[in-house]
């Protein structure tokens, strides 16, 4: 609801939006709607940071940062990849 309210107000200010696994429990069609909302935020000048495991979301990312004990190649470091190298 807060995302919808923000999109409705269309401010010119840049902002940072952080989402923690926003696709959990969503239907595939709803995930596409959510991705569309993220694109609108980005087009409006916002920065969107998403913590997610859903590959459909990862495929749309400009950058991917892999964290945690299974992150990266050896599990003890984090890495970042440009989308074209991952998907």
N, C-alpha and C positions, 0 to 999 in steps of 0.2 A: 504494500500500500504506500509506503513512503517513497519508493521508486516512482510509482505512478504519479504521486503528488508532485514530486520534483520535476518530472518530465512535463507536467501540465503547466508549471510556472515559467519554464524557459528563461532562466536567469542567464546573464551574460558572463557571470563569474566562473572562473575555472574552479574545479573541485576535485577532490579525491574520494572515490567510492571504493569501499572494501567489502567484498562479499565472501562469506565462508560457506562453501558448498551449496550454492543457491539452487542447484538442480535436484537436490535430494527430494524424492517423492513426486517429481513433476513428470507428466506425460511428455512424450516426444514432441508433440505439437506445442506444448507450453514451453519447452526448452527453446524451441525456435522463436517464440514470442519474446522470451527473456533475452536471447541473443540479439534480437532486433532492438530491444530497449537499451542494451549495452552499447550497440552501435550508435544509437541516437545520442547517448551521453557523450561518447567519444567525439562524434561530429560536432557537438556543442562545445567542445574544448575540455571536457573532463578527463581525468585519468581514472581508469578502472582496473582495480587489482582483484583477481578472483582466485580463491583457494578452491581447487576443484580436482576431481579424478575422472570426470566424464570426458571421454575422448572427443565427442562432438564439440565441446567447449574448448578443449585444448587446441583443436585444429584451427580455431578462429583467432588464437592468440598471436600477438606480435612477438612476444617473448615468453619463454617457459623457464621457470626456475624450479629445479628439482631439489627438494630439501628432505632431511630426515635420515634415519639409519639405512634406508634402501636408496637414498638419493645418489645421483651421479654413478660413476663406474665402480667405485670402491666402497661406497656406503659411508665414507667419512667426510666427504666434501660435497658442496653444492655446486651445481653447474647451471649455466643458462644457455639456451639454444635459440637461434632464430627459428621461426615456424617452418621454413622451407627445409630445414635439416631434419625435423622430427616427423612431419606428416607427409 
